[in-house]
Amino acid sequence: MILALVLGAIALPAASGLAAVALARRPAAAQGTSCALLCAGAALGVAAAAAVLAGGRLEAPGLALRLDALGACFLLPISLVSGAGAVFGLRYHPQAQAGAAAVRVQLFYGLAVAGMALLVAASHAVVFLVGWEVMALSNFFLVLIEHDRREVQRAAFLYLAATHVGTLALFAVFALLRQAAGSYDLAAMAGLPAAAGVGTRVFLLALLGFGLKAGLMPLHFWLPPAHAAAPSHVSALMSGVVVKTGVYGLLRVTGLFDGIPAWWGLALLAAGAVSAVLGVALALAQHDLKRLLAYHTVENVGIIALGAGLALLGRARGEPALVLLGLGGAALHVLNHALFKSLLFLGVGAVQHATGTRELDRLGGLARGMRTTAALFTLGAAAIAGLPPLNGFVSEWLVYLGFLSTLGGRDGFSFTAAGAPLLALVGGLAAACFAKVVGVAFLGSPRSPEAARAHEAPAAMLAPMAALAAGCAAVGLLPAAVVQPLARAAAAWSRLPAAALAGPAEEAAASAARVSLVAAALVALVAVAWAVRRRRLAAHPAAAPVETWSCGFAAPTARIQYTGSSFAELLLQRFSWAVPVRADAAPPRGLFPGPASHRTHVPDPVLDEVLVPAARGYGWLSGRARLLNVRRIQLQMLLVLATLVAVLAWGFVW
């Protein structure tokens, strides 16, 4: 039964794009058929994941398929997000208007989903890599949809280069595992000793290959341009689930080893801490809503890495409770981030659909014309900030408990408890960032004619947003329902007996449920107070509304409102060492000054400050080297000899 569900979850999304191509002459029927096939595949994927998380298991060695609880934790968000994005695309990117571009979106969207479903269910390294490459190439073509724009071309080819550097590292990972285990079957690789030299090499290469896909700092450089260039429902898929395949691969590979050293966990904790703090700091400085959300993806992948690092540390220390809290927090945050980040990207898509822009400082006052979108976006903003009683809080709470459980140990790792205040800092900065976004975009007065003409999104766009919002609320209000499936995932990953994880699972569920219950009661109290106030206002109408007093200024305009830059300026000053803010100013001059302007932008500290200058320097040096080699056979032979020596040295070291 589960095998049929998994095969359907792979085959139907792959076929959905072919339906769009075959029916291209009838655009409405083509897009509707494609969406129906993909949603059917997503429903089968949800059913398969639910069956496995409830205690089932899939073993099909003849088809090189295997789905355990860890894989199901990733198949579930893949299915949910892909189905929501397909429905959203019916009105956001209609084939009747977009033409061939919409056909390409549906073709490669379905292939990307099929590739992800295949790789999380693969039991053989070659099948895993096939799914990985199908997903990677499909996403390249999805980013390149608007191929006539130069910035889109740059983003797409940057993504392609980064993903294939990662793929080369994965080839080396599985080659080393095959050499150690004697087989490409993942089950045959289980139980390899991590203390051997192959363990260190595999971990470092996996951290590079899977870290590039996940967007861990400083390997995140491809992510903001790609997310900004793609259509919004594609950005939701990439941020919600594509980057999580990197997390899945890293967990799957580290789960193959026994005797894991503590430094593996510490390395992942360090990478997660840097990604979480700098990701949210860079997000604070953004003006483009999609780039802002992209940097929040880096932040949340960092939070997931913190949980995974705790789980690795728990295995090194022999502490089942730490394994459960770390792996459970990481796996649940994979699902939670998929829900609220997809909701936010779809919300930005609705804003762009209504206004034609995603520049934060050209928006304002959207809540008047887009009430439902504003409410759903605000709920997603509260979830991503980790506020109870929403889902982001539950997964972060598990990671908090994991950090606090390291206190009092006698093995010198109590310092890792410092991760708890660091996680609190990240949550506070995320709340400040989304207070900026909601306040500047949805409140206040319109800053442009486009914002003044904003209209509510159609029902086909609001429905998937509402479904994702309902998921955020359900996980936050019923955390006990998800802890037992997480315990099964932790047992599948660590190969610990389920009984050893049962006690910590019950304690974690009870503590999260108490906090969520108190938060839900407070929300209900606020809702009752708001309803009572509305009834009183209806019974006793207030005076006619007037403009807010503005210190005696006779003609207030939208230009005197806070901008995104001014809102975040004080916070960004604390991160000036890592977030370089560049200003382009044209100050007023003369007795009768003309127009003045002040605009800030933040270059990416890795892409713009390191990689681009390094590439230019390499281009300059290679050009000079080519001139030296012209008609000089001795220099050419010397270059060949130097390359051969370098390759031999690399082979000797590794």
Secondary structure as GFF3:
##gff-version 3
##sequence-region A 1 654
A	DSSP	alpha_helix	2	22	.	.	.	ID=ss1
A	DSSP	alpha_helix	27	53	.	.	.	ID=ss2
A	DSSP	beta_strand	58	60	.	.	.	ID=ss3
A	DSSP	three_ten_helix	61	63	.	.	.	ID=ss4
A	DSSP	beta_strand	65	67	.	.	.	ID=ss5
A	DSSP	alpha_helix	69	92	.	.	.	ID=ss6
A	DSSP	alpha_helix	95	98	.	.	.	ID=ss7
A	DSSP	alpha_helix	100	120	.	.	.	ID=ss8
A	DSSP	alpha_helix	125	143	.	.	.	ID=ss9
A	DSSP	alpha_helix	150	181	.	.	.	ID=ss10
A	DSSP	alpha_helix	186	189	.	.	.	ID=ss11
A	DSSP	beta_strand	192	193	.	.	.	ID=ss12
A	DSSP	alpha_helix	197	214	.	.	.	ID=ss13
A	DSSP	alpha_helix	223	229	.	.	.	ID=ss14
A	DSSP	alpha_helix	232	237	.	.	.	ID=ss15
A	DSSP	pi_helix	238	242	.	.	.	ID=ss16
A	DSSP	alpha_helix	243	254	.	.	.	ID=ss17
A	DSSP	beta_strand	257	258	.	.	.	ID=ss18
A	DSSP	alpha_helix	262	284	.	.	.	ID=ss19
A	DSSP	alpha_helix	289	317	.	.	.	ID=ss20
A	DSSP	alpha_helix	320	355	.	.	.	ID=ss21
A	DSSP	three_ten_helix	360	362	.	.	.	ID=ss22
A	DSSP	alpha_helix	366	369	.	.	.	ID=ss23
A	DSSP	alpha_helix	371	384	.	.	.	ID=ss24
A	DSSP	alpha_helix	391	405	.	.	.	ID=ss25
A	DSSP	three_ten_helix	414	418	.	.	.	ID=ss26
A	DSSP	alpha_helix	419	442	.	.	.	ID=ss27
A	DSSP	alpha_helix	449	452	.	.	.	ID=ss28
A	DSSP	alpha_helix	459	477	.	.	.	ID=ss29
A	DSSP	alpha_helix	480	494	.	.	.	ID=ss30
A	DSSP	alpha_helix	498	539	.	.	.	ID=ss31
A	DSSP	three_ten_helix	558	560	.	.	.	ID=ss32
A	DSSP	alpha_helix	564	573	.	.	.	ID=ss33
A	DSSP	beta_strand	582	586	.	.	.	ID=ss34
A	DSSP	beta_strand	597	601	.	.	.	ID=ss35
A	DSSP	pi_helix	607	611	.	.	.	ID=ss36
A	DSSP	alpha_helix	612	629	.	.	.	ID=ss37
A	DSSP	alpha_helix	633	653	.	.	.	ID=ss38
###
